[in-house]
């Protein structure tokens, strides 16, 4: 990760990071950089789908800085106040959230906007560019600099369209002209090994914990 990106992240005490999510590889790449730059990523909190939190992995996921989203059928279940409650007392945090809510979502949800607006913190467009194989931390936006949520969202989408996702055909953004995105072969190998190692480590920890409780 470049020094300029690290510096930009360190200067932001509290922010909402939005990213164009189109593949599970987004999470894998973020995890790899978290291992490489633990000092920068220690303030990251990420929103993910709620189902895994309903399993025995729930406590582990929360301790790792993950926050459950609301189900599609529970859109009024208090997601925004729940997230604010988790983060409001923290001096530093970077909340990573996909405005689409899922890889298949077409329309942007408004949670990211209301979290930023109510907490009076900036919104930053981030992502991993699979054309150039680099992480990107783009422009910083403030909700009170725009007349409406729609005006801000239009500018956010234009900016996010500069970051090419792995599955560009699934993107609902106006992407810039680009070559076919790719996942480098050595990255694939390393990522597969990382995923397998992580699964084994978590499974052993759960198994050990269950034995201790017997």
Residue frames as qw, qx, qy, qz and C-alpha x, y, z in Angstrom:
[[0.000, 0.889, 0.458, 0.000, 0.00, 0.00, 0.00],
 [0.415, 0.564, -0.030, 0.714, 1.38, 3.41, -0.95],
 [0.331, -0.190, -0.462, 0.801, 2.53, 5.88, 1.68],
 [0.185, -0.144, -0.126, -0.964, 0.07, 8.50, 0.40],
 [0.611, -0.366, -0.561, -0.423, -2.90, 6.18, 1.06],
 [0.599, -0.312, -0.607, 0.418, -1.65, 5.34, 4.55],
 [0.176, -0.047, -0.221, 0.958, -1.19, 9.05, 5.31],
 [0.364, -0.259, -0.319, -0.836, -4.68, 9.89, 4.04],
 [0.668, -0.396, -0.611, -0.155, -6.27, 7.19, 6.21],
 [0.524, -0.239, -0.516, 0.634, -4.29, 8.23, 9.28],
 [0.019, 0.097, -0.057, 0.993, -5.46, 11.84, 8.90],
 [0.543, -0.336, -0.376, -0.671, -9.11, 10.79, 9.04],
 [0.195, -0.222, 0.766, -0.572, -10.10, 10.16, 12.64],
 [0.464, 0.314, 0.753, -0.346, -13.69, 9.14, 11.86],
 [0.326, 0.358, -0.437, -0.758, -15.22, 8.44, 8.46],
 [0.814, 0.259, 0.451, -0.261, -17.63, 6.31, 6.47],
 [0.083, -0.403, 0.748, 0.521, -15.79, 4.38, 3.74],
 [0.790, 0.377, 0.289, -0.388, -18.04, 3.30, 0.86],
 [0.174, -0.406, 0.788, 0.429, -16.87, 0.82, -1.76],
 [0.701, 0.287, -0.303, -0.579, -18.21, -0.75, -4.98],
 [0.491, -0.246, 0.821, -0.159, -18.76, -4.35, -3.85],
 [0.734, 0.349, -0.301, -0.499, -19.08, -6.97, -6.61],
 [0.784, 0.199, -0.586, 0.043, -17.13, -10.01, -5.38],
 [0.813, -0.575, -0.073, 0.060, -16.10, -11.89, -2.24],
 [0.741, 0.191, -0.093, 0.637, -12.56, -11.16, -3.34],
 [0.031, -0.794, 0.043, -0.606, -13.12, -7.57, -2.13],
 [0.708, -0.670, 0.107, -0.196, -13.15, -8.90, 1.43],
 [0.933, -0.073, 0.035, 0.349, -10.14, -11.15, 0.81],
 [0.511, 0.534, -0.052, 0.672, -8.05, -8.32, -0.63],
 [0.282, -0.800, 0.103, -0.519, -8.98, -6.05, 2.28],
 [0.872, -0.485, 0.068, -0.004, -7.99, -8.80, 4.73],
 [0.839, 0.182, -0.020, 0.513, -4.60, -9.20, 3.05],
 [0.229, 0.652, -0.109, 0.714, -3.87, -5.50, 3.32],
 [0.593, -0.726, 0.041, -0.347, -5.06, -5.58, 6.94],
 [0.927, -0.255, 0.017, 0.273, -2.37, -8.17, 7.65],
 [0.642, 0.364, 0.007, 0.675, 0.24, -6.10, 5.83],
 [0.064, 0.434, -0.132, 0.889, -0.74, -2.78, 7.48],
 [0.418, -0.501, -0.741, 0.162, -2.28, -3.63, 10.89],
 [0.205, -0.305, -0.298, 0.881, -1.66, -0.11, 12.23],
 [0.221, 0.022, -0.301, -0.927, -3.88, 1.41, 9.54],
 [0.509, -0.216, -0.681, -0.481, -6.58, -1.25, 9.57],
 [0.239, -0.184, -0.815, 0.495, -7.00, -1.52, 13.35],
 [0.212, 0.276, 0.312, -0.884, -9.62, 1.25, 13.17],
 [0.366, 0.018, -0.627, -0.687, -11.68, -0.45, 10.43],
 [0.460, 0.193, 0.736, -0.458, -15.21, -1.60, 11.20],
 [0.183, 0.090, -0.711, -0.673, -17.14, -3.31, 8.43],
 [0.675, 0.136, 0.311, -0.656, -20.81, -4.00, 7.79],
 [0.140, 0.160, -0.919, -0.331, -21.65, -7.49, 6.55],
 [0.603, -0.247, -0.518, -0.553, -24.76, -9.61, 6.04],
 [0.508, -0.499, 0.388, -0.586, -26.51, -10.61, 9.28],
 [0.932, -0.043, -0.275, -0.233, -26.83, -14.38, 8.82],
 [0.666, 0.232, -0.589, 0.395, -23.34, -15.37, 10.10],
 [0.104, -0.406, 0.472, -0.776, -23.97, -13.39, 13.32],
 [0.786, -0.235, 0.040, -0.571, -26.82, -15.76, 14.11],
 [0.902, 0.084, -0.413, 0.093, -24.39, -18.69, 14.35],
 [0.777, -0.521, -0.097, 0.340, -21.67, -19.56, 16.86],
 [0.589, 0.223, 0.081, 0.772, -19.37, -17.22, 14.91],
 [0.083, -0.897, -0.312, -0.301, -21.35, -14.15, 16.03],
 [0.516, -0.826, 0.038, 0.223, -19.15, -13.17, 19.03],
 [0.676, -0.166, 0.349, 0.628, -15.97, -13.72, 17.02],
 [0.356, 0.589, 0.419, 0.592, -17.21, -11.55, 14.14],
 [0.204, -0.945, -0.194, -0.168, -18.19, -8.71, 16.47],
 [0.628, -0.660, 0.166, 0.377, -14.82, -8.84, 18.23],
 [0.609, 0.067, 0.428, 0.665, -13.17, -8.57, 14.79],
 [0.001, 0.386, -0.046, -0.921, -14.93, -5.25, 14.16],
 [0.100, -0.217, -0.759, -0.606, -17.77, -6.55, 12.00],
 [0.330, 0.196, 0.406, -0.829, -21.28, -5.12, 12.33],
 [0.300, 0.340, 0.880, 0.137, -24.42, -6.96, 11.13],
 [0.202, -0.049, -0.327, -0.922, -26.54, -5.29, 8.47],
 [0.574, 0.186, 0.505, -0.618, -30.32, -5.61, 8.53],
 [0.421, 0.234, 0.841, 0.245, -32.16, -8.09, 6.36],
 [0.015, -0.163, -0.476, -0.864, -33.87, -6.77, 3.24],
 [0.364, -0.569, -0.661, -0.327, -37.27, -7.53, 4.76],
 [0.488, -0.690, -0.392, 0.363, -36.30, -5.63, 7.95],
 [0.417, 0.508, 0.083, 0.749, -35.36, -2.32, 6.35],
 [0.252, -0.743, 0.018, -0.619, -36.84, -0.38, 9.28],
 [0.842, -0.360, -0.375, 0.142, -35.15, -2.42, 11.99],
 [0.387, -0.915, 0.091, 0.064, -32.95, 0.43, 13.26],
 [0.858, 0.205, -0.017, 0.471, -29.70, -0.22, 11.40],
 [0.269, 0.712, -0.121, 0.637, -28.50, 3.41, 11.53],
 [0.456, -0.752, 0.228, -0.418, -29.02, 3.94, 15.30],
 [0.961, -0.252, 0.076, 0.089, -27.53, 0.49, 16.01],
 [0.743, 0.363, -0.071, 0.558, -24.35, 1.35, 14.10],
 [0.013, 0.769, -0.157, 0.619, -24.12, 4.78, 15.72],
 [0.739, -0.623, 0.113, -0.230, -24.48, 3.17, 19.16],
 [0.945, -0.045, 0.020, 0.323, -21.52, 0.87, 18.41],
 [0.637, 0.357, 0.026, 0.682, -19.27, 3.66, 17.14],
 [0.069, -0.915, -0.153, -0.368, -20.28, 6.92, 18.82],
 [0.577, -0.801, 0.145, 0.064, -17.87, 6.63, 21.78],
 [0.841, -0.006, 0.217, 0.495, -14.85, 5.66, 19.67],
 [0.133, -0.783, 0.162, 0.585, -12.26, 8.39, 18.99],
 [0.145, 0.481, -0.653, -0.566, -11.16, 6.76, 15.75],
 [0.632, 0.200, 0.746, -0.062, -13.01, 4.51, 13.32],
 [0.250, 0.318, -0.548, -0.733, -13.39, 3.94, 9.61],
 [0.657, 0.220, 0.609, -0.387, -16.73, 2.30, 8.82],
 [0.030, 0.218, -0.780, -0.586, -16.54, 0.20, 5.66],
 [0.516, 0.391, 0.627, -0.433, -19.93, -0.23, 4.01],
 [0.176, 0.138, 0.733, 0.642, -21.30, -1.13, 0.58],
 [0.335, 0.187, 0.116, -0.916, -24.09, 1.30, -0.40],
 [0.548, 0.041, -0.626, -0.553, -25.71, -1.44, -2.49],
 [0.727, -0.323, 0.350, -0.495, -26.15, -3.60, 0.59],
 [0.836, -0.054, 0.541, 0.065, -25.14, -6.71, -1.37],
 [0.318, -0.244, 0.648, 0.647, -23.27, -7.76, -4.50],
 [0.176, 0.404, 0.799, 0.408, -26.56, -8.06, -6.39],
 [0.025, 0.737, 0.445, -0.508, -28.17, -4.84, -5.19],
 [0.415, 0.569, 0.414, 0.577, -29.13, -2.38, -7.89],
 [0.095, -0.870, -0.116, -0.469, -30.11, 0.71, -5.93],
 [0.322, 0.286, -0.564, 0.705, -28.00, 2.34, -3.25],
 [0.479, -0.653, -0.577, 0.101, -29.39, 2.17, 0.28],
 [0.004, -0.856, 0.016, -0.516, -29.35, 5.31, 2.43],
 [0.783, -0.566, -0.186, 0.178, -27.78, 3.95, 5.64],
 [0.672, 0.033, -0.031, 0.739, -24.26, 5.18, 4.84],
 [0.092, 0.586, 0.156, 0.790, -25.62, 8.70, 4.26],
 [0.521, -0.741, -0.178, -0.383, -27.59, 8.98, 7.49],
 [0.823, -0.378, -0.159, 0.393, -24.75, 7.55, 9.57],
 [0.514, 0.177, 0.024, 0.839, -22.37, 10.16, 8.15],
 [0.103, -0.635, -0.210, -0.736, -24.90, 12.97, 8.47],
 [0.646, -0.700, -0.223, -0.207, -26.00, 12.21, 12.02],
 [0.795, -0.407, -0.052, 0.446, -22.44, 11.67, 13.26],
 [0.131, 0.976, -0.109, -0.132, -21.18, 14.68, 11.24],
 [0.565, -0.434, 0.586, 0.387, -18.32, 12.75, 9.67],
 [0.314, 0.558, -0.472, -0.606, -17.02, 12.58, 6.08],
 [0.911, 0.234, 0.320, -0.110, -17.73, 9.96, 3.44],
 [0.081, -0.641, 0.652, 0.398, -14.75, 8.55, 1.54],
 [0.888, 0.367, -0.095, -0.260, -14.87, 6.48, -1.66],
 [0.288, -0.565, 0.769, 0.083, -12.51, 3.50, -1.41],
 [0.936, 0.241, 0.107, -0.234, -12.01, 0.17, -3.14],
 [0.556, -0.344, 0.645, 0.394, -9.63, -2.19, -4.86],
 [0.524, 0.653, -0.227, -0.498, -9.05, -1.49, -8.55],
 [0.825, -0.045, 0.557, 0.084, -8.85, -4.85, -10.32],
 [0.672, 0.730, 0.003, 0.126, -7.63, -3.30, -13.57],
 [0.257, 0.790, -0.432, 0.352, -4.50, -1.76, -12.04],
 [0.803, -0.176, -0.519, 0.235, -4.29, -4.17, -9.08],
 [0.252, 0.216, -0.403, 0.853, -4.08, -1.40, -6.46],
 [0.182, -0.648, -0.659, 0.336, -6.09, -0.22, -3.43],
 [0.117, 0.495, 0.227, 0.830, -7.72, 3.19, -3.86],
 [0.185, -0.634, -0.531, 0.531, -8.69, 5.83, -1.30],
 [0.261, 0.531, 0.413, 0.692, -10.36, 8.55, -3.35],
 [0.046, -0.503, -0.007, -0.863, -12.13, 11.82, -2.56],
 [0.138, -0.296, -0.729, 0.602, -13.55, 12.93, 0.78],
 [0.196, -0.503, -0.471, -0.698, -17.17, 14.17, 0.81],
 [0.016, 0.136, 0.621, -0.772, -19.23, 16.00, 3.43],
 [0.070, 0.567, 0.815, 0.094, -23.01, 15.70, 3.55],
 [0.030, -0.816, -0.348, 0.461, -23.51, 19.36, 4.45],
 [0.156, -0.414, 0.416, 0.794, -21.71, 20.48, 1.29],
 [0.042, -0.173, -0.797, -0.577, -24.62, 19.28, -0.87],
 [0.428, -0.125, -0.008, -0.895, -28.19, 20.50, -1.19],
 [0.873, -0.074, 0.054, -0.480, -29.66, 17.00, -1.13],
 [0.707, -0.264, 0.655, 0.046, -28.81, 13.33, -0.68],
 [0.792, 0.516, 0.323, 0.054, -29.45, 12.83, -4.40],
 [0.325, 0.907, -0.256, 0.071, -26.84, 15.41, -5.41],
 [0.345, -0.662, 0.663, -0.053, -24.25, 13.82, -3.15],
 [0.806, 0.021, 0.590, -0.024, -25.08, 10.29, -4.31],
 [0.702, 0.709, 0.073, 0.018, -24.66, 11.29, -7.95],
 [0.157, 0.856, -0.478, 0.119, -21.16, 12.60, -7.22],
 [0.577, -0.437, 0.681, -0.117, -20.27, 9.55, -5.12],
 [0.863, 0.283, 0.417, -0.021, -21.31, 7.21, -7.95],
 [0.546, 0.818, -0.164, 0.071, -19.26, 9.16, -10.47],
 [0.113, -0.759, 0.622, -0.153, -16.21, 8.92, -8.21],
 [0.716, -0.208, 0.653, -0.135, -16.75, 5.24, -7.38],
 [0.836, 0.517, 0.158, -0.090, -17.00, 4.53, -11.12],
 [0.294, 0.813, -0.501, 0.033, -13.28, 5.27, -11.40],
 [0.342, -0.423, 0.823, -0.163, -12.54, 2.14, -9.32],
 [0.656, 0.200, -0.569, -0.454, -12.92, -0.98, -11.49],
 [0.732, -0.296, 0.502, -0.353, -14.40, -3.97, -9.60],
 [0.312, -0.224, 0.898, 0.215, -13.52, -7.57, -10.39],
 [0.289, 0.452, 0.828, 0.163, -16.95, -8.28, -11.86],
 [0.003, 0.213, -0.095, -0.972, -17.44, -5.09, -13.83],
 [0.256, -0.261, -0.702, -0.611, -20.54, -6.46, -15.58],
 [0.374, -0.558, -0.727, 0.141, -22.35, -6.60, -12.23],
 [0.226, -0.239, -0.248, 0.911, -21.62, -2.98, -11.45],
 [0.125, 0.808, 0.575, 0.031, -24.50, -0.49, -11.40],
 [0.236, -0.758, 0.042, 0.607, -22.04, 2.41, -11.65],
 [0.581, 0.813, -0.029, -0.025, -21.03, 4.45, -14.71],
 [0.791, -0.357, 0.256, 0.426, -17.56, 2.89, -14.95],
 [0.074, 0.796, -0.380, -0.465, -14.70, 4.66, -16.66],
 [0.794, 0.498, -0.325, -0.124, -13.22, 3.21, -19.84],
 [0.466, -0.599, 0.645, -0.086, -11.05, 0.26, -18.80],
 [0.418, 0.307, -0.835, -0.184, -9.40, -3.00, -19.76],
 [0.796, -0.291, -0.475, -0.235, -10.83, -6.29, -18.52],
 [0.425, -0.684, 0.462, -0.370, -10.33, -6.54, -14.73],
 [0.790, 0.172, -0.586, 0.054, -8.39, -9.53, -13.49],
 [0.708, -0.657, 0.235, -0.106, -7.17, -11.29, -10.39],
 [0.263, 0.691, -0.673, -0.003, -3.43, -11.89, -10.66],
 [0.840, 0.020, -0.537, -0.071, -2.51, -15.58, -10.54],
 [0.428, 0.145, -0.672, 0.587, -0.17, -15.24, -7.56],
 [0.351, -0.218, 0.297, -0.861, -2.87, -13.34, -5.74],
 [0.819, -0.104, -0.310, -0.471, -5.28, -16.20, -6.40],
 [0.733, 0.056, -0.635, 0.238, -2.88, -18.74, -4.94],
 [0.179, 0.172, -0.555, 0.794, -2.08, -16.63, -1.90],
 [0.498, -0.197, 0.090, -0.840, -5.74, -15.79, -1.32],
 [0.838, -0.103, -0.457, -0.279, -6.82, -19.42, -1.51],
 [0.597, 0.053, -0.649, 0.469, -4.12, -20.38, 1.01],
 [0.062, -0.197, 0.382, -0.901, -5.15, -17.50, 3.26],
 [0.669, -0.200, -0.133, -0.703, -8.83, -18.46, 3.14],
 [0.827, -0.070, -0.557, -0.025, -8.08, -22.11, 3.89],
 [0.419, 0.116, -0.597, 0.674, -5.77, -21.15, 6.78],
 [0.277, -0.232, 0.220, -0.906, -8.37, -18.77, 8.21],
 [0.784, -0.188, -0.303, -0.508, -11.13, -21.38, 8.05],
 [0.759, -0.026, -0.605, 0.239, -8.93, -23.97, 9.79],
 [0.221, 0.188, -0.493, 0.820, -7.84, -21.47, 12.47],
 [0.475, -0.236, 0.089, -0.843, -11.40, -20.36, 13.27],
 [0.839, -0.129, -0.433, -0.304, -12.65, -23.96, 13.28],
 [0.630, 0.039, -0.633, 0.448, -9.92, -25.04, 15.70],
 [0.025, -0.213, 0.391, -0.895, -10.66, -22.09, 17.98],
 [0.667, -0.213, -0.098, -0.707, -14.37, -22.94, 18.05],
 [0.839, -0.053, -0.540, -0.037, -13.61, -26.61, 18.66],
 [0.434, 0.129, -0.601, 0.659, -11.22, -25.77, 21.49],
 [0.265, -0.238, 0.237, -0.904, -13.75, -23.38, 23.05],
 [0.784, -0.190, -0.267, -0.528, -16.55, -25.96, 22.92],
 [0.760, -0.011, -0.610, 0.224, -14.31, -28.55, 24.58],
 [0.201, 0.198, -0.510, 0.813, -13.40, -26.12, 27.35],
 [0.471, -0.223, 0.099, -0.848, -17.05, -25.52, 28.09],
 [0.760, -0.126, -0.583, -0.259, -17.85, -29.20, 28.43]]
